[in-house]
Amino acid sequence: MPRATFGKKWGRVHTATVRTKPKEGKSPEDVVRDLKKEQQKLPGEDYRERSLALHGLICARCGREFDELKRQLLTVHHKDGNHNNNPLDGSNWENLCVYCHEDVHSREILGDFLAGSGGSESGLVYEDISKKDTTSADPGSLGEKLKKALEKKVNN
């Protein structure tokens, strides 16, 4: 703890640091801090650290290696798409960089759309209303224009 002394000349302040002996064990503040950190982890959230330990700091797709400073750029991809399926052996995980992870998911959405299944995500610009029973559609909507453009491109 610093100790301050005041000089008579020019009002100078002199400080001296007195070192105290380190305490044995953890302070109460450290114990409380550790308990709060443990409570912040949601169940199943530690699979990321397990996957990084199992598979290393390398992207499984592009092969880019990451160091400890850039490890936040690595994500864990669930191969079967089920985020609750987290086996301890890591068989459902692969480490992907954020760029490859985005590419994998965007390809899945595009593939589902082109296959006509519509996909599990509803991020499409328009719905294929020809497969629905409804016959009323706004002919001036953006979706209809995109649909016509796609049909025109396929026919050419």
C-alpha positions in Angstrom: 0.0 0.0 0.0 1.5 3.4 -0.9 2.4 5.7 1.9 2.5 9.5 1.3 4.7 12.0 3.1 4.5 15.7 2.6 7.7 17.8 2.4 8.0 21.3 3.9 9.8 22.8 0.9 7.7 23.6 -2.1 4.8 21.4 -0.9 6.3 18.3 -2.5 4.6 14.9 -1.9 6.8 11.9 -1.5 5.3 8.4 -1.9 6.8 5.2 -0.9 5.4 1.8 -1.7 5.3 -0.7 1.2 5.2 -4.3 0.1 3.0 -6.6 2.0 3.6 -10.3 2.3 1.4 -12.4 -0.1 -1.4 -14.2 1.5 -1.7 -17.9 1.4 -4.7 -19.1 -0.7 -7.2 -17.1 -2.5 -8.8 -13.9 -1.3 -12.6 -13.8 -0.9 -12.8 -11.5 -4.0 -11.0 -14.1 -6.1 -13.3 -16.9 -4.9 -16.4 -14.9 -5.7 -15.0 -14.0 -9.1 -14.3 -17.6 -9.9 -17.8 -18.7 -8.8 -19.4 -16.0 -11.0 -17.3 -17.2 -14.0 -18.5 -20.8 -13.5 -22.1 -19.7 -13.3 -21.9 -17.7 -16.5 -21.2 -20.8 -18.5 -24.4 -22.3 -19.8 -24.7 -26.1 -19.9 -23.2 -27.4 -23.1 -21.3 -24.1 -23.8 -17.9 -25.6 -23.1 -18.1 -27.8 -26.2 -16.2 -25.1 -28.1 -13.2 -25.3 -25.9 -13.3 -29.1 -26.0 -13.5 -29.0 -29.8 -10.6 -26.6 -30.1 -8.6 -28.9 -27.7 -9.4 -32.0 -29.7 -9.1 -30.7 -33.3 -6.5 -27.9 -32.8 -6.6 -24.3 -33.9 -6.9 -25.1 -37.6 -9.8 -24.7 -40.0 -11.0 -28.1 -41.2 -11.9 -26.7 -44.6 -9.3 -24.2 -45.8 -6.5 -25.5 -43.5 -5.7 -22.0 -42.1 -3.9 -22.2 -38.8 -4.7 -19.8 -36.0 -2.7 -18.7 -33.0 -4.1 -17.9 -29.5 -4.6 -14.2 -30.4 -6.9 -15.1 -33.3 -8.7 -18.1 -31.9 -12.0 -16.1 -31.8 -12.1 -16.5 -35.6 -12.6 -20.3 -35.2 -16.1 -21.6 -34.8 -17.5 -25.0 -34.1 -19.7 -26.4 -36.8 -22.1 -29.2 -36.0 -22.0 -31.7 -38.9 -25.6 -32.9 -38.4 -26.9 -29.4 -37.7 -28.1 -30.3 -34.2 -26.5 -27.9 -31.7 -27.7 -30.1 -28.8 -25.8 -33.2 -30.1 -22.4 -32.7 -28.4 -20.7 -36.0 -28.0 -17.5 -35.9 -25.9 -15.4 -37.6 -28.6 -16.1 -34.6 -30.9 -17.5 -36.7 -33.7 -20.2 -34.1 -34.5 -17.9 -31.1 -34.5 -15.5 -29.6 -36.9 -13.6 -26.3 -36.4 -14.2 -23.9 -39.2 -13.0 -20.3 -39.6 -15.9 -17.8 -39.7 -15.5 -17.4 -43.4 -15.8 -21.2 -44.2 -18.6 -21.6 -41.6 -20.6 -18.9 -43.4 -19.9 -20.5 -46.7 -21.1 -23.9 -45.5 -24.4 -22.5 -44.2 -25.0 -20.3 -47.2 -24.4 -23.3 -49.6 -26.8 -25.4 -47.6 -29.5 -22.7 -47.9 -28.9 -22.3 -51.6 -28.8 -26.1 -52.2 -32.1 -26.5 -50.4 -33.7 -23.7 -52.4 -32.5 -25.0 -55.7 -33.6 -28.5 -54.8 -37.1 -27.1 -54.1 -37.3 -28.2 -50.5 -37.4 -24.6 -49.3 -34.8 -25.3 -46.6 -35.2 -25.1 -42.9 -34.5 -21.4 -42.7 -36.9 -18.8 -44.0 -34.4 -16.4 -45.4 -35.7 -16.6 -48.9 -36.7 -13.5 -50.8 -39.9 -15.0 -52.1 -42.0 -18.2 -51.8 -42.8 -20.5 -54.7 -46.6 -19.9 -54.7 -47.1 -22.3 -57.5 -46.8 -25.2 -55.0 -49.4 -23.6 -52.7 -53.1 -23.7 -53.1 -53.4 -19.9 -53.1 -53.7 -18.3 -56.5 -53.8 -14.6 -55.5 -50.4 -12.9 -55.6 -49.3 -9.4 -56.0 -47.9 -9.3 -59.6 -45.8 -6.2 -58.8 -44.0 -7.7 -55.8 -40.3 -8.1 -55.7 -40.7 -11.8 -55.2 -42.7 -12.2 -58.4 -40.1 -10.1 -60.4 -37.3 -12.3 -59.1 -39.2 -15.5 -59.9 -39.8 -14.3 -63.5 -36.1 -13.3 -63.8 -35.0 -16.8 -62.7 -37.5 -18.5 -65.1 -36.2 -16.3 -67.9 -32.6 -17.1 -67.1 -33.3 -20.9 -66.9 -35.2 -20.8 -70.2 -32.4 -19.0 -72.1 
